[in-house]
Amino acid sequence: MMDIGFAIDGTLAWIWANILAIVGWIIAMIAFVVVPFRRPPAKARNWLLIFFALPWVALPIYWVIGRPQYAKQRQKRVAELPRILDRVIRQTGMDHPEFSPELCEDNHSLASLAHGLGQFPAVIGNGIEPLGDYHGAIDRVIGDIDAAQHHVSVEFYIFKNDGVGKRLMAALERASARGVTCRVLLDALGSYGAVASIKRRLEAAGIEVHDILPLRRRLSSSRVDLRNHRKIVVVDARVGFTGSQNMWAPAEHGRNANRELMVRVTGPIVAQLQAIFVCDWYLETLEDLDDAAMFPPCKTGPGMGAQMIATGPDNPVGGLDLIITQAMYNASEDIVIVTPYFVPTDALLTAIRGAVLRGVTVRLITGAKCDQRLPGLAQRSYYQELLSIGVQVYLYAPEFLHAKHCRVDYEVSILGSSNMDFRSFELNAEIDLLCYDAALAKDLEQVENRYLEQSTRVCADEWKNRPLRKKVLENTARMMSELI
C-alpha cells in the first residue's frame, strides 16, 4: 500500500526543485490572458513568444515598457481635455462656417477624419512659413518673443542649458522683465540633466516652469517612456512655431548637427496650437488657463487651409498613422516621406503598396545614419520590401536628418513632431500640422529637392546582397520594435 506521507513529501520536493519553472509557466499563462487585451494580434504574438520562452526575462521588460497607457491618476486629468478644447473652440469661433476652407471631396474627408481625431476643424486664413535653417529658426523664435506684449507659451521635448537654450532663456527673461507672462513646459526625460538648472534660472526671473511627467512622480505614468515629444511656441496668440526642432545645440553634447524643419504660423491655426499647450499645462498643473487674451476671437482673411492634430496616450482615439494612411489612399501623383525613423504599421505599408500599384511615385528620404541603434536597425529591415515594390529610398548624409514631413501630391502637407514609427503613432504625445494648400506643398518640394541633392539613392540589387549578419540584426530589431 502506498505511503501517502511519502508521496506528499516527494511531490513537495519535486515542486521545490522545479519552482522556477512552475512559476515561469504561471507567469506565461497569466500573460496569455493579459497581453492580448487592447493590443493587435501581431504585437501580442511577439510578447507571448518571449513570455513562453523566457518568462523571467519577459516579466520585468513588460513591467517597464509593456503597458502603453497612462496610469489611472493621469487618465482622470486626460478625461478633462475634451472639455477644455470645446471651450476654446467656442470661445474663438473657429468652428463657424466662414472659417471652413473649400476642399475637394478627398481632402474634405481627410479633414473630417482629422477633426474627429484631434477635435480641431480645418480653418482658413493661415500663414505658414517653413524654416529649414537651424539657427535661423531660433532667431525667428527669439525675435517674436522679444516683440511679445502679453504672454509667451513654450513647450519642448528637449530643452538644454547650452548655447541655444541660454539664448531662449535670455529672451524669456527679457520678456518677463517687460511684464509679459511666460510659461514653460519641458519633458522630464528629453530634457534630463537640464531641468533643475533651467527651473532655477527662469523661476528667479518670475517665469513659471514645469517638467512634463516628472521621473520622480511614478504614478503619473504607467511607463517611464511615455513622453511628451511636442515642440510649441506661441506669442501673444498671434504667432506660433512648431515642427521637429528642439531647443538645444546637439554639437555641444557630442551629437551630429541636426537638419530640422520648423514652421512659423499665423492666423486661426495659432489658437489650436495654443489650445494644445493649455491642455498639456493642465495635465501637469491642474490649472485651466482661460485668460481671454490667450484665445481672442479668430479673424477671417486670406490664407491657407490647415488644422492641428495632437496625438498620443492623451488622445486614445488613434495616432497620426490614420491620417497619413488616408492621405496616401487619396494620392494620384506623388508621395514624399521625410523622417529620421521609419518603422511603419502594416496599414501604412499597405497604403504605400497600393499607391505604387496605382502609378504614384513614392519616395522615402531618411538619414544615412541613425542616432538610435534599435530604431536604426529596425527601419533598415524595411528597405528591401519597399524597394521590391518600387519605392525610391534616399539616404541623406551631411547631417542627422531629424526633419519630419509627408507631402501627398501638391494638395496635402503633414509636418510636425511625429516620426514614422510605432513610438510616435502610439506612445509619444505628438503635434502635427495638416495643410491643404499647393503653396506650402511647393515650398516643401523645394526642401525635398535640397535633401535629394545631398542624398544617395539605395540600389535594390546592392541592398539585397548585404551581409546575412546585418539582415539578422535588422529583422531582430524589427521584431523588438513592435513590443509596445
Number of C-alpha atoms within 10 A of each C-alpha: 3 6 7 9 9 10 11 11 11 12 12 13 12 11 13 12 11 12 13 13 14 13 13 20 18 14 17 24 15 12 20 18 10 13 21 16 10 10 14 10 12 13 18 20 16 15 24 21 15 15 24 18 13 14 23 18 12 20 17 11 13 17 11 13 15 17 19 21 18 20 15 13 12 18 16 12 16 19 12 15 21 14 10 18 19 13 14 24 21 12 16 19 18 25 16 13 9 13 20 16 19 13 16 11 10 14 18 15 15 23 26 16 16 22 16 14 20 23 19 25 25 28 30 26 21 21 20 23 14 19 20 17 14 17 12 11 20 20 14 14 20 18 12 18 25 17 12 25 15 17 19 24 24 21 28 26 28 23 28 26 21 16 13 18 20 17 17 23 19 16 19 28 22 16 23 22 13 13 14 21 19 23 21 22 24 30 23 24 21 21 22 17 13 18 22 13 12 21 18 12 17 20 14 11 18 17 21 14 21 18 23 24 23 20 16 8 9 12 16 21 22 20 20 18 17 23 24 27 23 30 28 25 23 28 25 23 25 20 23 27 26 26 25 27 29 29 23 22 21 16 10 12 10 8 11 15 16 19 21 20 25 26 21 20 20 20 25 31 31 26 26 27 28 26 25 21 24 21 24 23 23 18 22 17 12 12 12 15 15 13 8 11 11 23 23 17 17 22 14 15 13 10 16 22 24 28 27 28 26 25 25 25 22 23 19 12 11 16 26 24 21 16 18 23 17 18 25 25 17 19 26 15 15 17 24 20 21 24 23 28 27 23 25 17 16 10 13 19 16 14 20 25 19 16 22 20 12 13 13 21 19 22 20 20 26 26 25 17 16 17 15 10 10 16 23 21 23 25 23 21 22 17 19 19 15 20 17 12 13 19 22 19 22 21 19 22 15 16 15 20 27 23 25 27 25 24 27 24 22 19 19 24 25 25 27 27 30 30 26 25 22 21 24 23 22 22 25 24 24 28 27 24 21 24 27 28 17 15 14 21 21 16 12 22 16 12 15 17 11 11 21 15 9 13 19 16 14 15 13 18 11 9 13 15 9 10 9 10 8 13 17 13 15 21 17 15 20 21 14 16 19 18 18 18
